[in-house]
Amino acid sequence: MSDYIKFNCNLIKGTVEKEKIEELNYWRNKLFEMGLIGVYENGVGFGNISERTQGNKFIITGSTTGGKEKLDEKGYCKVTEFDFKKNSLSCVGKIKASSESLTHAAVYQSLAEVNAVIHVHNLKLWNYLLEKAPATKKEVKYGTPEMAKELIRLVKEKEAREKKIVVMKGHKEGIISFGKTLEEAGKTLLKYFEESK
């Protein structure tokens, strides 16, 4: 495990099909340009994006890719299995799954209609959403089984399902949006971003 990945990651070497990442890259590029996905001055990357493929399997940006301006298929992996109790997941690709993968998995497992999850960082938007959106408990840290449980609890609530956005109190600047499509998840995020200006 790296310092940022807090779960056991079983990486199976393989490839993610190029055509599967076209729309993911469209939205990732847009969010990168806006500074919602990127890298801090200390070199730590932030932000990730995923899309369900079938069942609870999904393609997600890889760990440590936040600072890369453009990604190809080597920057993504497919999560094929996960276990919240064992704090583990398996993925196929050239790179380990993002440190927030279990958070994405929690949303997919909880809401069958959701096919896309976006996680970004932005302090202004985060502060704005603290008063406007459902929030995880402050003591719950990112990338942990506790965060997965907290998301499972939260996204089942009517307000979270209607607003399609959640603020992570225990993960300063962290925000998650979700939707039936990447476009819906992306547009939801951009709507609140514009409002927060």
Backbone as numpy.savetxt, mean C-alpha at the origin, in Angstrom:
# Nx Ny Nz CAx CAy CAz Cx Cy Cz
15.15 -10.56 7.08 14.31 -9.36 7.08 15.19 -8.11 7.08
14.77 -7.10 6.33 15.46 -5.81 6.38 14.94 -5.04 7.58
15.52 -3.86 7.83 15.05 -3.03 8.94 13.62 -2.57 8.73
13.18 -2.51 7.48 11.86 -1.96 7.17 10.80 -3.03 7.00
11.21 -4.20 6.52 10.26 -5.31 6.38 10.16 -6.00 7.73
8.97 -5.96 8.32 8.79 -6.49 9.67 8.12 -7.86 9.66
8.03 -8.49 8.48 7.45 -9.82 8.40 8.46 -10.75 7.72
8.22 -12.05 7.83 9.06 -13.03 7.15 8.62 -13.10 5.69
9.55 -12.83 4.79 9.23 -12.80 3.37 9.92 -13.95 2.64
9.12 -14.83 2.07 9.63 -15.94 1.28 9.57 -15.52 -0.19
10.72 -15.09 -0.74 10.78 -14.65 -2.14 11.10 -15.83 -3.03
10.20 -16.12 -3.97 10.41 -17.17 -4.95 10.81 -16.47 -6.24
11.98 -16.77 -6.74 12.47 -16.09 -7.95 11.56 -16.38 -9.13
11.17 -15.34 -9.80 10.28 -15.47 -10.95 10.10 -14.10 -11.58
9.12 -13.97 -12.43 8.88 -12.69 -13.10 7.42 -12.29 -13.02
7.21 -10.99 -13.05 5.87 -10.42 -13.13 5.69 -9.99 -14.58
4.58 -10.39 -15.18 4.35 -10.08 -16.59 4.30 -8.57 -16.81
5.00 -8.11 -17.85 5.09 -6.68 -18.16 3.71 -6.03 -18.32
2.80 -6.71 -19.01 1.48 -6.12 -19.27 0.65 -5.96 -18.00
1.02 -6.69 -16.91 0.28 -6.60 -15.65 0.60 -5.33 -14.88
1.68 -4.64 -15.26 2.09 -3.48 -14.46 1.86 -2.14 -15.17
1.27 -2.15 -16.35 1.08 -0.90 -17.10 0.27 0.13 -16.32
-0.91 -0.26 -15.82 -1.74 0.70 -15.10 -1.14 1.03 -13.73
-0.53 0.02 -13.10 0.17 0.28 -11.84 1.22 1.36 -12.04
2.01 1.24 -13.11 3.05 2.23 -13.38 2.48 3.60 -13.70
1.35 3.64 -14.40 0.72 4.93 -14.71 0.44 5.69 -13.41
-0.19 5.01 -12.45 -0.53 5.67 -11.19 0.69 5.89 -10.32
1.62 4.94 -10.31 2.83 5.12 -9.50 3.62 6.33 -10.01
3.77 6.46 -11.33 4.50 7.59 -11.91 3.86 8.92 -11.51
2.54 8.96 -11.59 1.80 10.18 -11.23 2.05 10.54 -9.76
1.94 9.56 -8.87 2.12 9.79 -7.44 3.57 10.13 -7.10
4.51 9.54 -7.84 5.92 9.85 -7.65 6.18 11.32 -8.01
5.64 11.74 -9.13 5.81 13.14 -9.58 5.24 14.13 -8.57
4.19 13.73 -7.88 3.55 14.59 -6.88 4.25 14.52 -5.52
5.24 13.64 -5.38 5.95 13.49 -4.12 5.22 12.65 -3.08
4.16 11.95 -3.50 3.40 11.09 -2.59 4.03 9.71 -2.46
4.84 9.35 -3.42 5.73 8.18 -3.36 7.12 8.74 -3.59
8.10 8.29 -2.84 9.44 8.85 -3.02 10.42 8.34 -1.99
11.40 9.20 -1.67 12.44 8.83 -0.71 12.77 10.04 0.16
12.97 9.78 1.45 13.36 10.85 2.37 14.84 11.15 2.23
15.28 12.26 2.81 16.69 12.66 2.74 17.62 11.61 3.34
17.09 10.82 4.31 17.92 9.78 4.95 18.02 8.51 4.11
17.40 8.54 2.91 17.49 7.39 2.00 16.38 6.38 2.13
15.47 6.58 3.09 14.37 5.63 3.29 13.24 5.95 2.31
12.86 4.95 1.52 11.79 5.12 0.55 10.42 5.02 1.21
9.42 5.58 0.56 8.06 5.49 1.08 7.06 5.40 -0.07
5.91 4.82 0.25 4.81 4.71 -0.70 4.87 3.42 -1.50
3.69 2.86 -1.75 3.59 1.64 -2.55 2.18 1.52 -3.12
2.05 0.66 -4.09 0.79 0.54 -4.83 0.60 -0.92 -5.23
-0.64 -1.38 -5.19 -0.89 -2.78 -5.54 -2.21 -2.94 -6.27
-2.33 -4.09 -6.93 -3.57 -4.43 -7.62 -3.82 -5.92 -7.47
-5.05 -6.26 -7.13 -5.43 -7.67 -6.99 -5.38 -8.36 -8.36
-4.93 -9.60 -8.37 -4.93 -10.37 -9.62 -6.07 -11.38 -9.59
-6.07 -12.27 -8.60 -7.17 -13.23 -8.43 -7.18 -13.68 -6.98
-8.37 -13.98 -6.47 -8.46 -14.35 -5.06 -7.85 -13.24 -4.21
-6.99 -13.63 -3.28 -6.30 -12.63 -2.45 -4.86 -12.43 -2.90
-4.55 -12.84 -4.12 -3.21 -12.60 -4.67 -3.17 -11.20 -5.29
-2.00 -10.56 -5.19 -1.91 -9.20 -5.74 -0.47 -8.87 -6.13
-0.35 -7.95 -7.09 0.95 -7.43 -7.51 1.20 -6.14 -6.76
2.41 -5.99 -6.22 2.75 -4.81 -5.42 4.17 -4.35 -5.74
4.41 -3.06 -5.55 5.77 -2.55 -5.72 6.68 -3.20 -4.69
7.93 -3.39 -5.08 8.89 -4.06 -4.21 9.46 -3.16 -3.13
10.07 -3.79 -2.15 10.72 -3.06 -1.06 11.86 -2.20 -1.62
12.05 -1.05 -1.03 13.14 -0.10 -1.39 13.02 0.47 -2.81
11.81 0.52 -3.35 11.65 1.09 -4.70 11.12 2.52 -4.68
10.78 3.04 -3.50 10.17 4.37 -3.40 10.96 5.47 -4.08
12.29 5.39 -4.00 13.13 6.45 -4.57 13.41 6.32 -6.05
12.97 5.25 -6.66 13.23 5.06 -8.09 12.17 5.78 -8.92
12.62 6.62 -9.83 11.68 7.42 -10.63 10.77 6.55 -11.48
11.33 5.54 -12.11 10.55 4.64 -12.97 10.81 3.19 -12.56
9.78 2.37 -12.67 9.92 0.95 -12.36 9.57 0.11 -13.58
10.30 -0.99 -13.76 9.90 -1.98 -14.75 9.41 -3.20 -13.98
9.21 -4.31 -14.66 8.64 -5.49 -14.00 9.52 -6.02 -12.87
10.83 -5.68 -12.89 11.73 -6.13 -11.81 11.46 -5.39 -10.51
10.73 -4.29 -10.56 10.41 -3.51 -9.37 9.10 -3.92 -8.71
8.48 -4.97 -9.25 7.21 -5.46 -8.71 7.33 -6.94 -8.36
6.47 -7.40 -7.47 6.38 -8.84 -7.22 4.91 -9.19 -7.00
4.61 -10.47 -7.06 3.24 -10.95 -6.87 3.16 -11.68 -5.54
2.33 -11.18 -4.64 2.11 -11.84 -3.36 1.12 -12.98 -3.59
1.57 -14.18 -3.28 0.76 -15.37 -3.56 0.11 -15.96 -2.31
0.73 -15.74 -1.14 0.19 -16.25 0.12 0.58 -15.30 1.24
-0.25 -15.23 2.28 0.12 -14.47 3.47 -0.56 -15.07 4.67
0.06 -14.84 5.84 -0.47 -15.37 7.09 -0.23 -14.33 8.17
-1.30 -13.67 8.61 -1.17 -12.62 9.61 -0.65 -13.17 10.94
-1.13 -14.34 11.34 -0.72 -14.91 12.63 0.76 -15.24 12.65
1.25 -15.77 11.53 2.68 -16.11 11.45 3.53 -14.93 11.01
2.88 -13.80 10.68 3.59 -12.60 10.23 4.50 -12.92 9.05
3.91 -13.56 8.04 4.72 -13.99 6.90 3.94 -13.89 5.59
4.70 -13.84 4.50 4.08 -13.93 3.18 5.06 -14.53 2.20
4.51 -15.02 1.09 5.32 -15.53 -0.01 5.03 -14.67 -1.23
6.06 -14.41 -2.02 5.88 -13.62 -3.23 6.79 -14.14 -4.33
6.38 -13.85 -5.57 7.15 -14.27 -6.75 7.64 -13.01 -7.45
8.92 -12.97 -7.78 9.48 -11.83 -8.48 10.99 -11.78 -8.35
11.54 -10.60 -8.61 12.98 -10.39 -8.50 13.32 -9.59 -7.24
12.27 -9.13 -6.53 12.45 -8.24 -5.39 11.43 -8.59 -4.31
11.82 -8.39 -3.04 10.91 -8.66 -1.94 9.74 -7.68 -1.95
8.62 -8.15 -1.45 7.41 -7.33 -1.39 7.60 -6.15 -0.44
6.90 -5.07 -0.72 6.92 -3.87 0.10 6.66 -4.17 1.57
7.24 -3.34 2.44 7.06 -3.52 3.89 5.60 -3.37 4.32
4.77 -2.76 3.47 3.34 -2.58 3.79 2.47 -3.67 3.17
3.06 -4.74 2.66 2.28 -5.77 1.95 1.18 -6.41 2.78
1.43 -6.64 4.07 0.39 -7.25 4.90 -0.77 -6.28 5.13
-0.48 -4.99 5.08 -1.54 -3.98 5.18 -2.44 -4.06 3.95
-1.83 -4.14 2.77 -2.59 -4.29 1.52 -3.40 -5.59 1.59
-2.76 -6.67 2.04 -3.42 -7.98 2.13 -4.66 -7.91 3.03
-4.56 -7.16 4.11 -5.69 -7.03 5.04 -6.90 -6.40 4.36
-6.64 -5.40 3.51 -7.75 -4.75 2.79 -8.36 -5.72 1.79
-7.51 -6.40 1.02 -8.04 -7.36 0.03 -8.84 -8.48 0.68
-8.34 -8.99 1.79 -9.03 -10.09 2.46 -10.38 -9.63 3.03
-10.44 -8.38 3.46 -11.65 -7.86 4.12 -12.73 -7.42 3.15
-12.33 -6.88 2.00 -13.29 -6.28 1.07 -13.14 -6.92 -0.31
-14.00 -7.86 -0.62 -13.92 -8.59 -1.89 -14.05 -7.69 -3.10
-14.74 -6.55 -2.95 -14.95 -5.64 -4.08 -13.74 -4.76 -4.38
-12.78 -4.72 -3.47 -11.59 -3.87 -3.65 -10.55 -4.60 -4.48
-10.06 -3.93 -5.51 -9.04 -4.51 -6.39 -7.77 -3.69 -6.48
-7.70 -2.58 -5.72 -6.50 -1.74 -5.75 -6.32 -1.04 -4.41
-5.06 -0.96 -3.97 -4.71 -0.28 -2.72 -3.49 0.60 -2.98
-3.55 1.84 -2.47 -2.43 2.78 -2.63 -2.04 3.28 -1.24
-0.74 3.27 -0.96 -0.22 3.79 0.31 0.77 4.90 -0.01
0.52 6.10 0.52 1.39 7.25 0.26 1.75 7.93 1.58
2.71 8.86 1.48 3.09 9.70 2.62 2.97 11.16 2.22
2.36 11.95 3.09 2.30 13.40 2.90 1.80 14.00 4.21
2.65 14.82 4.85 2.32 15.34 6.17 1.09 16.25 6.15
1.00 17.13 5.15 -0.14 18.05 5.08 -1.45 17.29 4.91
-1.45 16.33 3.99 -2.65 15.52 3.76 -2.97 14.68 4.99
-1.94 14.13 5.62 -2.11 13.31 6.83 -2.80 14.12 7.92
-2.30 15.34 8.18 -2.90 16.21 9.19 -4.34 16.56 8.85
-4.59 16.83 7.58 -5.94 17.16 7.11 -6.89 15.99 7.35
-6.44 14.78 7.02 -7.29 13.60 7.12 -7.54 13.15 8.56
-6.69 13.56 9.50 -6.90 13.19 10.90 -8.28 13.64 11.39
-8.78 14.73 10.79 -10.09 15.26 11.17 -11.21 14.82 10.23
-10.85 14.22 9.10 -11.85 13.95 8.04 -12.08 12.47 7.74
-11.14 11.61 8.11 -11.22 10.21 7.66 -11.06 9.24 8.83
-11.49 8.01 8.65 -11.25 6.99 9.67 -9.75 6.82 9.88
-9.35 6.51 11.12 -7.93 6.41 11.43 -7.62 5.16 12.24
-6.44 4.61 12.02 -5.97 3.50 12.83 -5.55 4.05 14.19
-5.45 3.18 15.18 -5.04 3.60 16.52 -3.58 4.04 16.51
-3.28 5.05 17.31 -1.95 5.66 17.33 -0.84 4.67 17.72
-1.16 3.72 18.59 -0.12 2.79 19.08 0.21 1.69 18.07
-0.55 1.58 16.99 -0.33 0.51 16.01 0.69 0.96 14.96
1.80 0.24 14.87 2.91 0.61 13.97 2.76 -0.03 12.59
3.41 0.59 11.60 3.31 0.12 10.21 3.93 -1.26 10.03
3.43 -1.97 9.03 4.03 -3.23 8.62 3.97 -4.37 9.63
3.11 -4.25 10.64 3.03 -5.27 11.69 1.72 -6.05 11.58
1.66 -7.24 12.23 0.40 -7.98 12.25 -0.71 -7.15 12.92
-0.32 -6.31 13.88 -1.29 -5.45 14.56 -1.92 -4.46 13.58
-1.11 -3.93 12.65 -1.65 -3.01 11.64 -2.62 -3.74 10.72
-2.27 -4.97 10.35 -3.18 -5.76 9.50 -4.51 -5.96 10.22
-4.46 -6.33 11.51 -5.70 -6.53 12.29 -6.49 -5.23 12.39
-5.77 -4.14 12.60 -6.42 -2.83 12.72 -7.11 -2.44 11.42
-6.46 -2.70 10.29 -7.07 -2.40 8.99 -8.29 -3.29 8.74
-8.20 -4.55 9.11 -9.34 -5.46 8.96 -10.54 -4.91 9.74
-10.29 -4.44 10.96 -11.36 -3.86 11.78 -11.91 -2.59 11.14
-11.00 -1.72 10.72 -11.39 -0.39 10.25 -12.14 -0.41 8.93
-11.67 -1.20 7.96 -12.30 -1.15 6.63 -13.67 -1.82 6.60
-14.00 -2.53 7.67 -15.34 -3.10 7.74 -16.37 -2.07 8.19
-15.89 -0.95 8.72 -16.79 0.11 9.16 -17.33 0.87 7.95
-18.58 1.31 8.06 -19.27 1.97 6.95 -18.52 3.21 6.46
-18.02 4.03 7.39 -17.34 5.27 7.00 -16.12 5.01 6.13
-15.30 4.02 6.52 -14.11 3.69 5.74 -14.49 3.17 4.35
-15.52 2.32 4.29 -15.95 1.78 3.00 -16.49 2.87 2.09
-17.16 3.85 2.67 -17.71 4.94 1.86 -16.64 5.93 1.41
-15.75 6.31 2.31 -14.72 7.31 1.98 -13.56 6.71 1.19
-13.32 5.41 1.37 -12.26 4.69 0.65 -10.87 5.25 0.94
-10.71 5.80 2.15 -9.41 6.33 2.55 -9.28 6.21 4.06
-8.06 5.90 4.52 -7.77 5.71 5.93 -6.46 6.40 6.25
-6.41 7.07 7.40 -5.17 7.70 7.86 -4.57 6.81 8.95
-3.24 6.63 8.90 -2.55 5.76 9.85 -1.94 6.61 10.95
-2.60 6.68 12.10 -2.14 7.55 13.19 -0.76 7.17 13.71
-0.49 5.87 13.78 0.79 5.40 14.30 1.89 5.34 13.25
1.63 5.87 12.08 2.60 5.84 10.96 2.56 7.24 10.35
3.24 8.18 11.01 3.16 9.59 10.64 3.34 9.78 9.14
2.42 10.52 8.55 2.35 10.81 7.12 1.68 9.70 6.32
1.45 8.52 6.91 0.92 7.38 6.16 -0.58 7.43 5.92
-0.95 7.20 4.67 -2.35 7.23 4.23 -2.58 6.06 3.28
-3.76 5.46 3.37 -4.13 4.37 2.45 -5.44 4.71 1.77
-5.47 4.57 0.45 -6.74 4.67 -0.28 -6.95 3.35 -1.00
-8.21 3.07 -1.32 -8.52 1.80 -1.99 -9.76 1.97 -2.84
-9.95 1.04 -3.77 -11.12 1.14 -4.64 -11.31 -0.11 -5.46
-12.43 -0.12 -6.20 -12.72 -1.26 -7.09 -11.69 -1.34 -8.20
-11.12 -0.19 -8.57 -10.10 -0.12 -9.63 -8.97 0.78 -9.15
-7.85 0.72 -9.84 -6.74 1.64 -9.55 -7.17 3.08 -9.76
-7.96 3.30 -10.79 -8.44 4.65 -11.07 -9.26 5.19 -9.90
-10.15 4.36 -9.36 -10.97 4.81 -8.24 -10.11 5.11 -7.02
-9.17 4.22 -6.70 -8.28 4.45 -5.56 -7.44 5.70 -5.76
-6.93 5.88 -6.99 -6.10 7.04 -7.30 -6.89 8.34 -7.25
-8.06 8.35 -7.84 -8.88 9.57 -7.86 -9.36 9.95 -6.46
-9.66 8.97 -5.64 -10.05 9.24 -4.25 -8.91 9.96 -3.53
-7.72 9.44 -3.67 -6.54 10.05 -3.05 -6.32 11.48 -3.55
-6.41 11.67 -4.87 -6.17 12.99 -5.46 -7.24 14.00 -5.03
-8.46 13.54 -4.85 -9.54 14.43 -4.39 -9.20 15.01 -3.02
-8.81 14.14 -2.10 -8.46 14.61 -0.75 -7.17 15.45 -0.77
-6.25 15.08 -1.63 -5.00 15.85 -1.75 -5.30 17.29 -2.18
-6.18 17.45 -3.14 -6.57 18.80 -3.61 -7.26 19.57 -2.49
-8.14 18.89 -1.76 -8.86 19.54 -0.66 -7.91 20.03 0.44
-6.81 19.30 0.64 -5.89 19.61 1.74 -4.97 20.79 1.46
-4.94 21.26 0.23 -4.03 22.36 -0.15 -4.42 23.68 0.51
